[in-house]
Amino acid sequence: MYEVFINDKLVKFLSENNLGKKSPNALVVKAISRKMLKENFSVFLKSGSFDSLVFHCDKNPDKYFKDFISLFWYFEAAGGVIRNQANERLFIYRFGKWDLPKGKIEKGESPAEAALREVIEETGLSAPEILNELPSTYHIYKFKGRKALKRTYWYSMIYHGTDQPVPQTEEGITEAKWFIPDDYKTIQLNTYASLLGLIEADLRL
């Protein structure tokens, strides 16, 4: 299964044996061709009546998902969910929402290298350590007048130090703060829909 977010709406690619419960506000179509993907995505955007678009794929959805990616300007980024030794997680406040440190993968970098670099740059914490890879997220947004699709690789990390985080203000970050799991309601009420499942996946580790 693949999930792509566009604001708070969702595009899903499901195999026939993994359909799950149908949402009453979903536009559900059978994946047939790249042209059909494009046409139905356009209908989904223009309608405003649906909160999700579900493509049913006969077998493995990989092929149709790759066809869908090819409709957009494609980017890759990487970031981290950082915990400290008190089991708190670090969130940053950027552009009016709670977010996680992340950024574009530079030429020659692996996703893991980019994730560590971005965490260090955006939080000021030195030497975080990667524990596990988390599920990637995908989202669609406008970039230079075009629709772009970004894959973000995510990693669960631990910080063993005691320094306080310092937000990278030149990147629009105004706050970097540790949260205990009991305070995640604050995050959930003002974050991106694509991050909710990621946070839950990290808590299960």
DRENVEX-455410 format. One record per residue: residue number from 1; chain; z, x, y of N, C-alpha, C, O in turn. Coordinates in steps of 0.1 Angstrom, whole numbers. Layout:
N
{rec NUM; "A"; {Z; X; Y}; {Z; X; Y}; {Z; X; Y}; {Z; X; Y}}
...
This chain:
205
{rec 1; "A"; {0; 8; -12}; {0; 0; 0}; {0; 9; 13}; {7; 19; 13}}
{rec 2; "A"; {-8; 5; 22}; {-8; 11; 36}; {-4; 1; 46}; {-8; -11; 45}}
{rec 3; "A"; {3; 5; 56}; {7; -3; 68}; {3; 4; 81}; {6; 16; 82}}
{rec 4; "A"; {-4; -3; 90}; {-8; 2; 102}; {-2; -7; 113}; {-5; -19; 113}}
{rec 5; "A"; {5; -2; 123}; {11; -10; 134}; {2; -9; 146}; {-3; 2; 149}}
{rec 6; "A"; {0; -20; 153}; {-6; -21; 166}; {3; -29; 174}; {4; -41; 173}}
{rec 7; "A"; {11; -22; 183}; {23; -28; 190}; {32; -33; 179}; {36; -25; 170}}
{rec 8; "A"; {36; -46; 179}; {45; -51; 169}; {38; -58; 158}; {44; -65; 150}}
{rec 9; "A"; {25; -58; 158}; {17; -64; 147}; {14; -54; 136}; {14; -42; 138}}
{rec 10; "A"; {9; -60; 125}; {8; -51; 113}; {-5; -54; 106}; {-9; -65; 104}}
{rec 11; "A"; {-12; -43; 102}; {-23; -44; 93}; {-19; -38; 80}; {-15; -26; 79}}
{rec 12; "A"; {-22; -45; 69}; {-18; -41; 55}; {-30; -39; 46}; {-39; -47; 47}}
{rec 13; "A"; {-29; -30; 37}; {-39; -28; 27}; {-32; -29; 14}; {-24; -20; 11}}
{rec 14; "A"; {-35; -39; 6}; {-27; -41; -7}; {-37; -42; -18}; {-47; -48; -17}}
{rec 15; "A"; {-33; -37; -30}; {-40; -39; -42}; {-37; -52; -47}; {-27; -58; -44}}
{rec 16; "A"; {-46; -58; -56}; {-44; -71; -61}; {-31; -73; -69}; {-26; -84; -70}}
{rec 17; "A"; {-26; -62; -75}; {-14; -64; -83}; {-1; -61; -74}; {10; -59; -80}}
{rec 18; "A"; {-3; -60; -61}; {9; -57; -52}; {8; -65; -40}; {10; -60; -29}}
{rec 19; "A"; {6; -78; -41}; {4; -87; -30}; {17; -91; -23}; {17; -93; -11}}
{rec 20; "A"; {27; -93; -31}; {40; -97; -25}; {40; -111; -19}; {30; -119; -22}}
{rec 21; "A"; {50; -114; -11}; {51; -127; -5}; {42; -128; 7}; {41; -119; 16}}
{rec 22; "A"; {34; -139; 8}; {25; -141; 19}; {32; -146; 32}; {40; -155; 31}}
{rec 23; "A"; {29; -140; 43}; {35; -144; 56}; {27; -156; 61}; {15; -157; 59}}
{rec 24; "A"; {34; -166; 66}; {27; -179; 71}; {18; -176; 83}; {8; -184; 85}}
{rec 25; "A"; {20; -165; 90}; {12; -162; 102}; {3; -150; 99}; {-1; -143; 109}}
{rec 26; "A"; {-1; -148; 87}; {-10; -137; 83}; {-24; -141; 82}; {-27; -152; 77}}
{rec 27; "A"; {-34; -133; 86}; {-48; -135; 84}; {-51; -127; 71}; {-50; -114; 71}}
{rec 28; "A"; {-54; -133; 60}; {-56; -127; 47}; {-70; -127; 43}; {-76; -138; 43}}
{rec 29; "A"; {-76; -116; 41}; {-90; -115; 37}; {-92; -105; 26}; {-84; -96; 23}}
{rec 30; "A"; {-103; -106; 19}; {-106; -97; 8}; {-115; -85; 13}; {-125; -88; 19}}
{rec 31; "A"; {-110; -73; 10}; {-118; -62; 15}; {-131; -60; 7}; {-131; -60; -5}}
{rec 32; "A"; {-142; -60; 14}; {-155; -58; 7}; {-163; -46; 12}; {-169; -39; 4}}
{rec 33; "A"; {-163; -44; 26}; {-171; -33; 31}; {-164; -29; 44}; {-155; -35; 50}}
{rec 34; "A"; {-169; -17; 49}; {-164; -12; 62}; {-168; -22; 73}; {-159; -24; 82}}
{rec 35; "A"; {-180; -27; 73}; {-184; -37; 83}; {-174; -49; 84}; {-171; -54; 94}}
{rec 36; "A"; {-170; -54; 72}; {-161; -65; 71}; {-148; -62; 77}; {-141; -70; 83}}
{rec 37; "A"; {-143; -49; 74}; {-130; -45; 79}; {-130; -46; 95}; {-121; -51; 101}}
{rec 38; "A"; {-141; -41; 100}; {-143; -40; 115}; {-143; -54; 121}; {-136; -57; 131}}
{rec 39; "A"; {-151; -63; 115}; {-152; -77; 120}; {-139; -84; 119}; {-135; -91; 129}}
{rec 40; "A"; {-132; -83; 108}; {-119; -90; 107}; {-108; -85; 116}; {-100; -92; 120}}
{rec 41; "A"; {-109; -72; 118}; {-99; -66; 127}; {-101; -71; 141}; {-92; -73; 149}}
{rec 42; "A"; {-114; -72; 145}; {-117; -78; 158}; {-112; -92; 160}; {-107; -96; 170}}
{rec 43; "A"; {-114; -100; 149}; {-110; -114; 149}; {-95; -114; 151}; {-89; -122; 158}}
{rec 44; "A"; {-88; -106; 143}; {-73; -105; 144}; {-68; -102; 158}; {-59; -108; 163}}
{rec 45; "A"; {-74; -92; 164}; {-70; -88; 178}; {-73; -99; 188}; {-64; -102; 197}}
{rec 46; "A"; {-84; -106; 187}; {-88; -116; 197}; {-80; -129; 195}; {-78; -136; 205}}
{rec 47; "A"; {-76; -132; 183}; {-71; -145; 180}; {-57; -148; 187}; {-55; -158; 194}}
{rec 48; "A"; {-48; -138; 185}; {-35; -140; 190}; {-26; -150; 182}; {-14; -152; 185}}
{rec 49; "A"; {-32; -155; 171}; {-25; -165; 163}; {-18; -159; 151}; {-10; -165; 144}}
{rec 50; "A"; {-21; -146; 148}; {-16; -140; 136}; {-6; -128; 140}; {-9; -121; 150}}
{rec 51; "A"; {4; -126; 132}; {13; -115; 134}; {9; -103; 124}; {14; -92; 126}}
{rec 52; "A"; {0; -106; 114}; {-4; -95; 105}; {-18; -98; 100}; {-22; -110; 99}}
{rec 53; "A"; {-24; -88; 96}; {-37; -88; 89}; {-36; -82; 76}; {-32; -70; 75}}
{rec 54; "A"; {-39; -89; 65}; {-38; -84; 52}; {-51; -83; 45}; {-58; -93; 44}}
{rec 55; "A"; {-55; -70; 41}; {-67; -68; 33}; {-63; -67; 19}; {-56; -58; 15}}
{rec 56; "A"; {-69; -76; 10}; {-67; -75; -4}; {-78; -66; -10}; {-90; -68; -7}}
{rec 57; "A"; {-74; -56; -17}; {-83; -47; -23}; {-83; -48; -38}; {-72; -49; -44}}
{rec 58; "A"; {-95; -48; -45}; {-96; -51; -59}; {-87; -41; -67}; {-80; -46; -76}}
{rec 59; "A"; {-88; -29; -64}; {-81; -19; -72}; {-73; -10; -62}; {-64; -16; -55}}
{rec 60; "A"; {-75; 2; -61}; {-68; 11; -52}; {-72; 9; -38}; {-85; 10; -35}}
{rec 61; "A"; {-63; 7; -29}; {-68; 4; -15}; {-72; 17; -7}; {-75; 16; 5}}
{rec 62; "A"; {-71; 29; -14}; {-74; 41; -6}; {-88; 41; 0}; {-89; 45; 12}}
{rec 63; "A"; {-98; 37; -7}; {-111; 37; -1}; {-113; 29; 11}; {-118; 34; 21}}
{rec 64; "A"; {-107; 17; 11}; {-109; 8; 22}; {-100; 13; 34}; {-104; 11; 45}}
{rec 65; "A"; {-89; 19; 31}; {-81; 24; 41}; {-88; 36; 48}; {-87; 37; 61}}
{rec 66; "A"; {-94; 44; 41}; {-102; 55; 47}; {-114; 50; 55}; {-117; 55; 66}}
{rec 67; "A"; {-120; 39; 51}; {-131; 33; 58}; {-125; 27; 72}; {-131; 28; 82}}
{rec 68; "A"; {-113; 22; 71}; {-107; 16; 83}; {-103; 27; 93}; {-106; 26; 105}}
{rec 69; "A"; {-98; 38; 88}; {-95; 50; 97}; {-107; 54; 104}; {-107; 58; 116}}
{rec 70; "A"; {-119; 54; 97}; {-131; 59; 103}; {-136; 51; 115}; {-145; 55; 122}}
{rec 71; "A"; {-130; 39; 117}; {-133; 31; 129}; {-127; 36; 142}; {-130; 31; 153}}
{rec 72; "A"; {-118; 45; 141}; {-110; 49; 152}; {-111; 64; 155}; {-116; 72; 146}}
{rec 73; "A"; {-106; 68; 166}; {-104; 82; 170}; {-91; 86; 163}; {-81; 80; 166}}
{rec 74; "A"; {-91; 95; 153}; {-80; 98; 144}; {-72; 110; 149}; {-78; 121; 152}}
{rec 75; "A"; {-59; 109; 149}; {-50; 120; 152}; {-39; 121; 142}; {-36; 112; 135}}
{rec 76; "A"; {-33; 133; 141}; {-22; 135; 132}; {-10; 141; 140}; {-12; 150; 148}}
{rec 77; "A"; {2; 136; 138}; {14; 141; 145}; {25; 143; 134}; {23; 140; 122}}
{rec 78; "A"; {36; 148; 138}; {47; 150; 129}; {60; 150; 137}; {61; 153; 149}}
{rec 79; "A"; {71; 146; 130}; {84; 145; 136}; {95; 144; 126}; {93; 146; 114}}
{rec 80; "A"; {107; 143; 131}; {119; 143; 123}; {129; 133; 125}; {131; 129; 137}}
{rec 81; "A"; {136; 129; 115}; {149; 121; 116}; {160; 131; 113}; {162; 136; 102}}
{rec 82; "A"; {168; 135; 124}; {177; 146; 123}; {191; 140; 121}; {196; 131; 129}}
{rec 83; "A"; {199; 145; 111}; {213; 142; 110}; {221; 154; 112}; {216; 166; 110}}
{rec 84; "A"; {234; 152; 116}; {243; 163; 117}; {253; 163; 106}; {252; 154; 97}}
{rec 85; "A"; {263; 171; 106}; {272; 172; 95}; {282; 160; 95}; {289; 158; 85}}
{rec 86; "A"; {282; 153; 106}; {290; 140; 106}; {282; 128; 102}; {287; 117; 103}}
{rec 87; "A"; {270; 130; 97}; {261; 120; 92}; {256; 111; 103}; {252; 99; 101}}
{rec 88; "A"; {256; 116; 116}; {250; 109; 127}; {235; 112; 127}; {231; 123; 123}}
{rec 89; "A"; {227; 103; 133}; {213; 106; 135}; {210; 107; 150}; {216; 100; 158}}
{rec 90; "A"; {200; 115; 153}; {196; 118; 167}; {184; 110; 171}; {174; 110; 164}}
{rec 91; "A"; {186; 102; 182}; {175; 94; 187}; {173; 99; 202}; {182; 103; 209}}
{rec 92; "A"; {160; 97; 206}; {157; 101; 220}; {153; 88; 227}; {148; 79; 221}}
{rec 93; "A"; {155; 87; 240}; {151; 76; 249}; {139; 80; 257}; {140; 89; 266}}
{rec 94; "A"; {128; 73; 254}; {116; 77; 261}; {107; 65; 264}; {105; 56; 255}}
{rec 95; "A"; {103; 64; 277}; {95; 52; 281}; {101; 39; 278}; {94; 30; 274}}
{rec 96; "A"; {114; 38; 280}; {121; 25; 279}; {125; 21; 265}; {129; 10; 263}}
{rec 97; "A"; {123; 30; 255}; {126; 26; 241}; {133; 38; 234}; {131; 50; 237}}
{rec 98; "A"; {141; 35; 224}; {147; 45; 215}; {136; 50; 206}; {129; 42; 200}}
{rec 99; "A"; {135; 63; 204}; {124; 69; 196}; {129; 80; 188}; {141; 84; 189}}
{rec 100; "A"; {121; 87; 181}; {124; 99; 173}; {115; 110; 178}; {104; 108; 182}}
{rec 101; "A"; {120; 122; 178}; {112; 134; 183}; {100; 136; 174}; {101; 137; 162}}
{rec 102; "A"; {88; 137; 180}; {76; 139; 173}; {65; 144; 183}; {67; 143; 195}}
{rec 103; "A"; {54; 148; 177}; {43; 152; 186}; {31; 157; 178}; {31; 157; 166}}
{rec 104; "A"; {20; 159; 185}; {7; 162; 178}; {8; 175; 171}; {14; 185; 175}}
{rec 105; "A"; {2; 176; 159}; {1; 188; 151}; {-10; 197; 158}; {-21; 193; 160}}
{rec 106; "A"; {-6; 209; 160}; {-15; 219; 167}; {-23; 226; 156}; {-20; 226; 144}}
{rec 107; "A"; {-34; 232; 161}; {-44; 238; 152}; {-36; 250; 144}; {-29; 258; 150}}
{rec 108; "A"; {-38; 250; 131}; {-32; 260; 123}; {-18; 257; 118}; {-13; 265; 110}}
{rec 109; "A"; {-12; 246; 123}; {1; 242; 119}; {1; 233; 106}; {-9; 225; 105}}
{rec 110; "A"; {10; 234; 98}; {13; 224; 88}; {21; 213; 94}; {27; 215; 104}}
{rec 111; "A"; {20; 201; 88}; {29; 190; 93}; {43; 194; 94}; {50; 190; 104}}
{rec 112; "A"; {49; 201; 84}; {63; 205; 84}; {66; 214; 96}; {76; 213; 103}}
{rec 113; "A"; {57; 224; 98}; {59; 233; 109}; {58; 226; 123}; {66; 229; 132}}
{rec 114; "A"; {49; 216; 124}; {48; 209; 136}; {60; 200; 139}; {65; 199; 150}}
{rec 115; "A"; {66; 194; 128}; {78; 186; 129}; {89; 194; 134}; {97; 189; 143}}
{rec 116; "A"; {91; 206; 128}; {103; 214; 133}; {101; 218; 147}; {111; 218; 155}}
{rec 117; "A"; {89; 222; 151}; {86; 227; 165}; {89; 215; 175}; {95; 218; 185}}
{rec 118; "A"; {84; 203; 172}; {86; 192; 181}; {101; 188; 182}; {105; 185; 193}}
{rec 119; "A"; {108; 189; 171}; {122; 186; 172}; {130; 196; 181}; {138; 192; 189}}
{rec 120; "A"; {126; 208; 179}; {133; 219; 187}; {129; 217; 202}; {138; 218; 211}}
{rec 121; "A"; {116; 214; 205}; {112; 213; 219}; {118; 201; 225}; {122; 201; 237}}
{rec 122; "A"; {118; 189; 218}; {122; 177; 225}; {137; 174; 225}; {142; 165; 232}}
{rec 123; "A"; {145; 182; 217}; {159; 179; 216}; {167; 192; 220}; {179; 191; 223}}
{rec 124; "A"; {161; 203; 220}; {168; 216; 224}; {177; 221; 213}; {184; 231; 215}}
{rec 125; "A"; {177; 215; 201}; {185; 219; 190}; {178; 231; 183}; {165; 230; 181}}
{rec 126; "A"; {185; 241; 179}; {179; 253; 172}; {181; 252; 157}; {192; 248; 152}}
{rec 127; "A"; {171; 256; 150}; {171; 258; 136}; {175; 246; 128}; {184; 247; 119}}
{rec 128; "A"; {169; 235; 130}; {171; 223; 121}; {165; 227; 107}; {155; 235; 107}}
{rec 129; "A"; {169; 221; 97}; {164; 224; 83}; {159; 211; 77}; {165; 200; 78}}
{rec 130; "A"; {147; 212; 71}; {140; 201; 64}; {147; 198; 51}; {149; 207; 43}}
{rec 131; "A"; {151; 186; 49}; {157; 182; 36}; {147; 175; 27}; {145; 179; 15}}
{rec 132; "A"; {139; 165; 32}; {129; 158; 24}; {118; 153; 33}; {120; 152; 45}}
{rec 133; "A"; {107; 150; 27}; {96; 143; 34}; {98; 128; 33}; {101; 123; 22}}
{rec 134; "A"; {96; 121; 44}; {97; 107; 45}; {83; 101; 45}; {74; 108; 47}}
{rec 135; "A"; {82; 87; 43}; {69; 81; 44}; {62; 83; 58}; {69; 83; 68}}
{rec 136; "A"; {49; 85; 58}; {42; 86; 70}; {41; 72; 77}; {41; 62; 70}}
{rec 137; "A"; {40; 72; 90}; {37; 59; 97}; {23; 60; 103}; {18; 71; 106}}
{rec 138; "A"; {17; 49; 105}; {4; 48; 112}; {4; 38; 123}; {10; 27; 121}}
{rec 139; "A"; {-1; 41; 134}; {-2; 31; 145}; {-15; 33; 153}; {-20; 44; 154}}
{rec 140; "A"; {-19; 22; 159}; {-31; 22; 167}; {-27; 20; 182}; {-18; 12; 185}}
{rec 141; "A"; {-34; 27; 190}; {-31; 26; 205}; {-43; 30; 213}; {-53; 35; 207}}
{rec 142; "A"; {-43; 28; 226}; {-54; 32; 234}; {-52; 46; 239}; {-41; 50; 244}}
{rec 143; "A"; {-63; 54; 238}; {-62; 68; 243}; {-75; 71; 250}; {-86; 71; 244}}
{rec 144; "A"; {-74; 74; 263}; {-86; 77; 271}; {-97; 67; 270}; {-109; 69; 268}}
{rec 145; "A"; {-93; 54; 270}; {-102; 43; 270}; {-107; 39; 256}; {-115; 30; 254}}
{rec 146; "A"; {-103; 46; 246}; {-107; 43; 232}; {-95; 40; 223}; {-84; 43; 226}}
{rec 147; "A"; {-98; 32; 212}; {-88; 29; 202}; {-86; 42; 193}; {-95; 47; 188}}
{rec 148; "A"; {-74; 46; 192}; {-70; 57; 184}; {-61; 53; 173}; {-53; 44; 175}}
{rec 149; "A"; {-62; 59; 161}; {-52; 57; 151}; {-45; 70; 148}; {-52; 80; 145}}
{rec 150; "A"; {-32; 70; 148}; {-24; 82; 146}; {-16; 81; 133}; {-9; 71; 131}}
{rec 151; "A"; {-17; 91; 125}; {-8; 92; 113}; {3; 102; 118}; {1; 113; 122}}
{rec 152; "A"; {16; 98; 116}; {27; 107; 118}; {34; 110; 105}; {39; 101; 99}}
{rec 153; "A"; {35; 123; 102}; {42; 128; 91}; {57; 129; 95}; {60; 134; 106}}
{rec 154; "A"; {66; 124; 87}; {80; 124; 90}; {88; 132; 80}; {85; 132; 68}}
{rec 155; "A"; {99; 138; 85}; {108; 146; 76}; {122; 143; 79}; {126; 142; 91}}
{rec 156; "A"; {130; 142; 69}; {145; 141; 71}; {150; 155; 72}; {147; 164; 65}}
{rec 157; "A"; {158; 157; 83}; {163; 171; 86}; {178; 170; 88}; {184; 160; 91}}
{rec 158; "A"; {184; 182; 87}; {198; 184; 90}; {200; 195; 100}; {193; 205; 100}}
{rec 159; "A"; {210; 193; 110}; {213; 203; 120}; {228; 207; 117}; {237; 199; 117}}
{rec 160; "A"; {229; 220; 114}; {243; 225; 111}; {251; 230; 123}; {262; 233; 121}}
{rec 161; "A"; {244; 231; 134}; {251; 236; 146}; {260; 226; 153}; {262; 215; 148}}
{rec 162; "A"; {266; 230; 164}; {275; 221; 172}; {270; 219; 186}; {277; 213; 194}}
{rec 163; "A"; {258; 225; 190}; {253; 223; 203}; {249; 209; 206}; {245; 202; 197}}
{rec 164; "A"; {251; 204; 218}; {247; 191; 222}; {232; 191; 225}; {226; 200; 230}}
{rec 165; "A"; {225; 180; 221}; {210; 179; 224}; {207; 179; 239}; {215; 173; 246}}
{rec 166; "A"; {196; 185; 242}; {191; 185; 256}; {177; 178; 256}; {168; 184; 251}}
{rec 167; "A"; {175; 167; 263}; {162; 160; 263}; {152; 168; 271}; {155; 174; 281}}
{rec 168; "A"; {140; 168; 265}; {128; 174; 272}; {123; 165; 283}; {114; 157; 280}}
{rec 169; "A"; {128; 166; 295}; {125; 156; 305}; {110; 157; 309}; {104; 146; 313}}
{rec 170; "A"; {103; 168; 308}; {89; 169; 311}; {80; 161; 302}; {69; 158; 305}}
{rec 171; "A"; {86; 157; 291}; {79; 148; 281}; {83; 133; 283}; {81; 125; 274}}
{rec 172; "A"; {90; 130; 294}; {94; 117; 296}; {107; 112; 289}; {110; 101; 288}}
{rec 173; "A"; {114; 122; 283}; {126; 119; 275}; {138; 120; 285}; {140; 130; 291}}
{rec 174; "A"; {146; 109; 286}; {157; 109; 295}; {170; 110; 289}; {180; 113; 295}}
{rec 175; "A"; {171; 108; 275}; {183; 109; 268}; {181; 113; 254}; {171; 109; 248}}
{rec 176; "A"; {190; 121; 249}; {190; 125; 234}; {205; 123; 230}; {214; 129; 235}}
{rec 177; "A"; {207; 114; 220}; {220; 110; 216}; {222; 108; 201}; {213; 103; 194}}
{rec 178; "A"; {233; 112; 196}; {237; 110; 182}; {243; 96; 180}; {251; 91; 189}}
{rec 179; "A"; {238; 89; 170}; {243; 76; 166}; {249; 76; 152}; {243; 82; 143}}
{rec 180; "A"; {260; 69; 150}; {265; 66; 137}; {257; 54; 131}; {253; 46; 139}}
{rec 181; "A"; {256; 53; 118}; {248; 42; 112}; {253; 28; 117}; {246; 19; 119}}
{rec 182; "A"; {267; 27; 120}; {272; 14; 124}; {267; 10; 138}; {267; -2; 142}}
{rec 183; "A"; {262; 19; 146}; {256; 16; 159}; {241; 15; 159}; {235; 14; 170}}
{rec 184; "A"; {235; 14; 147}; {220; 13; 147}; {215; 0; 153}; {203; 0; 156}}
{rec 185; "A"; {223; -10; 154}; {219; -22; 160}; {213; -20; 174}; {203; -26; 178}}
{rec 186; "A"; {219; -10; 181}; {214; -7; 195}; {199; -2; 194}; {191; -5; 202}}
{rec 187; "A"; {197; 6; 183}; {183; 12; 181}; {174; 1; 177}; {163; 0; 183}}
{rec 188; "A"; {178; -7; 167}; {169; -17; 162}; {164; -27; 172}; {153; -33; 171}}
{rec 189; "A"; {173; -30; 182}; {169; -40; 192}; {160; -35; 203}; {154; -42; 210}}
{rec 190; "A"; {158; -21; 203}; {149; -16; 213}; {142; -3; 208}; {144; 8; 213}}
{rec 191; "A"; {134; -5; 197}; {126; 6; 192}; {113; 1; 188}; {110; -11; 189}}
{rec 192; "A"; {104; 9; 182}; {91; 5; 178}; {92; 0; 163}; {100; 5; 155}}
{rec 193; "A"; {84; -11; 161}; {85; -17; 148}; {82; -7; 136}; {87; -8; 125}}
{rec 194; "A"; {73; 2; 139}; {69; 12; 129}; {80; 21; 125}; {80; 27; 114}}
{rec 195; "A"; {91; 22; 133}; {102; 31; 129}; {113; 25; 121}; {121; 31; 115}}
{rec 196; "A"; {113; 11; 121}; {124; 4; 114}; {125; 8; 99}; {135; 11; 94}}
{rec 197; "A"; {113; 7; 92}; {113; 11; 78}; {116; 25; 76}; {122; 29; 65}}
{rec 198; "A"; {112; 34; 85}; {114; 48; 84}; {129; 51; 84}; {134; 59; 76}}
{rec 199; "A"; {136; 45; 94}; {150; 47; 95}; {158; 42; 82}; {167; 49; 77}}
{rec 200; "A"; {153; 31; 77}; {160; 26; 64}; {157; 36; 53}; {166; 38; 45}}
{rec 201; "A"; {145; 42; 52}; {142; 51; 41}; {150; 64; 43}; {155; 69; 32}}
{rec 202; "A"; {153; 68; 55}; {161; 80; 57}; {176; 77; 52}; {182; 85; 46}}
{rec 203; "A"; {181; 65; 55}; {195; 61; 52}; {196; 61; 37}; {208; 63; 32}}
{rec 204; "A"; {186; 58; 29}; {187; 57; 15}; {188; 71; 8}; {191; 71; -4}}
{rec 205; "A"; {185; 81; 15}; {185; 95; 9}; {199; 99; 7}; {201; 110; 2}}
